[in-house]
Amino acid sequence: MNKNSHDNSQKNGLPPLFAEAAVSETFRPKELLEKWLERFPNADEREQVQAIGAALELQTLSKPMEDGGGDDAFGLPNDLRLELLAKLGARRALSVLKTFSPRKMTRIESDFQTLLEDRAASVDSQNREALTSILNANRWALAVGIHSPYSEEELLQDLKKLDFLQNLGGADLNRFVGRASELGRLHKLFNGLADHRITARIEGPGGIGKSLLVCRFIADLLIPEPLNEHIVPNAVFHIDFDRVAFHQARLITILHEFLLQSGFWHANQDSDEFNDLLESARRATNGVASGSDKLLSESRGLERYITRGLVALFNTNPRPPRIVVFVDSYEQVLGFDDTAAGACSRAIDLLEEAGAVVMIIYASRTFFGETFSPVEPHIKLVGLTAPEADTYLRTRVELLGLKVSSSVLSEVRQSVGNTPLALRLAASLIEHDPSDRMVREWGHVAEQSPELIQAALYDRLLRRVRNEQLKKVAIPGLLLRRITPDIIEQVLASACGLDLTVTTPAQLIAAAKKEGQLFDEKNNDPGALWHRQDVRLTMLNNLDRSIDSATFRAVNEQAVAYYVRQQGRLARVEELYHRLRLNQDTQILESRWVDGAETELRRVRNEFSAQAQAFLRIRAGSAHRASITAFSNTVASVDLAYTDNDLKEFRISANKQLQAEEDIPGLIARLDDIGMNLNGALGDIYAQGLFLAGRHRDLLNGARRLLHKRAASTAEVRCEIFMVAAQLLEGRHEWQESRQFWTSARSASKKSHDELSQLRCTIAILRISRKLRLGGGDRMATVKVALDLLAKNLSSVYERAVLSREICAELLGLKRGFHFVHRPQDSVERLMAQLVTRGDLFPSAVEHRYRLARINELLNIPLDSSIRNLRNLVSKLSNEKPASPALIEAIRDEIDWNLAKSIDISESQNPYHRI
């Protein structure tokens, strides 16, 4: 400070040091005094006394604060600061600020100087610190007489929006990864919001990230696009049924909450009209909660009045207000309180009646028993992909300033699973102990501590369960697929520590029926409840690791003993399930096997050991199919007078016989007897029969004729015929004609609106085009079609291992430049993660030693490496970006080998048998 500045401080009526304090966010009076004395060493005694008095007065007037480094400091009360700034003026304030070191200035001080210099300050509307800084700097600028370009009202609204998002998503919002496909669907829905509501459902077990997905979607919505600001919603309302206050919610309760939350989205909270609305809603809500019939009756008359007033708050332009309503934890009232469950939908009715257009998103662990239109979007969440999970873990570690290797990340992920909650719990291990030892041993610690993570995951799941005895069933009970009163008594009571004198098995089943987040009912199994498969997929691996082996064996052995005593096919299948879980001897399994069991058990094959899975693959199709002969004889005996139902039953039986590859010539003969050839309603069955019987010439000649004539069969049947012919030709390396049949099959699938077949054909066309070295714009267009179809049908593709492999073989190696809508390649990475997790990537390597050697060779590891070593390597390679060329080549080899094998080329002639 120069002498003139010192003189000016007196002219502005401010004591010494007060000007510096007024433009400082925090200060220490002692340091201000020391700096003043350094700058004015020639000050007389009177001036020094004044400066010392000013320092003491500042300490008295100010309030204790922390500076940016966390040390003790002082700051002026806001009213006093604004009063001092008004006396100081803009010119003097800028002069004082310029004496500060730029490197030591706080964000507010820097923003204040920017405004004083008439420069634009950058404002990040998604950053609370930046918004708070510019808001305070804006107030300081107004105090010194500077007209700011920023509206305090708008800045406050932006801060309120951040408060809303913080309440909704918490700290995890900034750690969000993945879910590109699901986000893309939600954005597409919102962008199509016009004159009627859009309803979306998001379903998944606890901890899978339902709320976080919606929060990320809403956060994205609140960032306006420069040319599409009208796309930003006027308001977002959040109803969380996890809050006890909403467990008995009524329509007026929901509307009252909408009014309370409307303050996040408009600035007219102090108006008389708004206060009248709020008071009316408050009184009515309290009356309903107290059970007052009079106030309940009055509330019904207020509902439309309140809703019209609410919508009017946002009706500021010609377009109808766009409102998003997020209904969270819907399972808390679904099936327990129909009035509360329907209150949100009725509130939406009133919002629409008042002129708003609404998107409502339900998030629930289950929609058990709920009825929705089939056209309403239904998103079922699964775990993150391996790359997404690793990115999440790496980000959490880097926030601590630590580095961790990819191999450690992979170990952690494989130990705890891919759900966001499990990953967050794993990350907390290293956050609580960020030592070098923990960084090195993180994977080992996570693997050795699954019971801690398991307990936390189950705690989150079971917090919603109301019956304490039922909670005891949950952990060991998950080892069973179904429960009944008898199973509770004879299998679970001892293992779960149940006191059946307190709650009977029948009472437990009645309580369990209300827990849609845990159990499903099946029409063909009355009286029994089945554990939800999505919950089992998420929790079973952790349970297997954490539960003690004695309990595991006891529950499964008691289940086997129970089902041995029961009659019926269902009992045999469940008995076999538990025998496979126990990894029992092949001879025992063969002696207890029943027809068709492999079809049901293959769906849960990932729950079995590698040995049990291999047995299941070999056993598939070996059951007897005698019933088809009797059925076809019956059909033939009625002189071809078969009905649609007859054809349906014949098709089911024939498909089983085709799968078993038993007496195929006999099946073809029976089809001939009833007049069913390639041109008939069972042409697809006939084509598969010709294929398996080795009558390839007859198949191809018939399929070629079908290409050029009007057929009596449906588009679905023609599609299947063309695909069988295309597969045969591809296996024989006749790629040009194969491509023609795949293209015709795709056209037929479009006519039948069969998107899965269309996807399969599209992938096959990409595969053939690659072999023919065709590229260019046509290939890029085909890739886009494939990615779009995959994004829409991802949940269905998960269940089809062969199709999943074929998709990964063609799409996994795409460069990141292939960006269409919301990174659809994430869908491919999820398929890959699913194949790796389930061990479905190289099934031939499990069944054939020479195939294991071939895959090892392609992946550049010793030929005699074990299946375990192969799987560990594949798990690591699947996380590489870009995708490992060797891994892609190995997947393609697996597909080609199966194609060649399917047309009955002996292994000695197989061009892929090179070992």
FENKAZI-V708239 format. One record per run of one state. SS is the DSSP state (H for helix, E for strand, - for the rest). FROM is the first residue (numbers start at 1). LEN is the number of residues. If there is no record, write none. Layout:
SS/FROM/LEN + SS/FROM/LEN
//
This chain:
-/1/2 + H/3/9 + -/12/6 + H/18/5 + -/23/4 + E/27/1 + -/28/1 + H/29/11 + -/40/5 + H/45/17 + -/62/1 + E/63/4 + -/67/5 + E/72/4 + -/76/2 + H/78/11 + -/89/1 + H/90/8 + -/98/4 + H/102/3 + -/105/2 + H/107/10 + -/117/11 + H/128/16 + -/144/8 + H/152/24 + -/176/4 + H/180/12 + -/192/6 + E/198/6 + -/204/6 + H/210/12 + -/222/3 + E/225/1 + -/226/2 + E/228/1 + H/229/3 + -/232/3 + E/235/6 + -/241/3 + H/244/3 + -/247/4 + H/251/14 + -/265/7 + H/272/19 + -/291/2 + H/293/20 + -/313/9 + E/322/7 + -/329/1 + H/330/3 + -/333/5 + H/338/16 + -/354/3 + E/357/8 + -/365/12 + E/377/4 + -/381/5 + H/386/13 + -/399/7 + H/406/11 + -/417/3 + H/420/13 + -/433/3 + H/436/13 + -/449/1 + H/450/13 + -/463/5 + H/468/10 + -/478/4 + E/482/2 + -/484/1 + H/485/12 + -/497/8 + H/505/9 + -/514/5 + E/519/2 + -/521/8 + E/529/3 + -/532/1 + H/533/14 + -/547/2 + H/549/16 + -/565/4 + H/569/13 + -/582/4 + H/586/7 + -/593/4 + H/597/11 + -/608/2 + H/610/10 + -/620/7 + H/627/11 + -/638/6 + H/644/17 + -/661/3 + H/664/10 + -/674/9 + H/683/11 + -/694/2 + H/696/12 + -/708/7 + H/715/17 + -/732/3 + H/735/17 + -/752/3 + H/755/17 + -/772/5 + H/777/16 + -/793/1 + H/794/5 + -/799/2 + H/801/11 + -/812/13 + H/825/14 + -/839/4 + H/843/5 + -/848/1 + H/849/10 + -/859/8 + H/867/11 + -/878/7 + H/885/18 + -/903/13
//
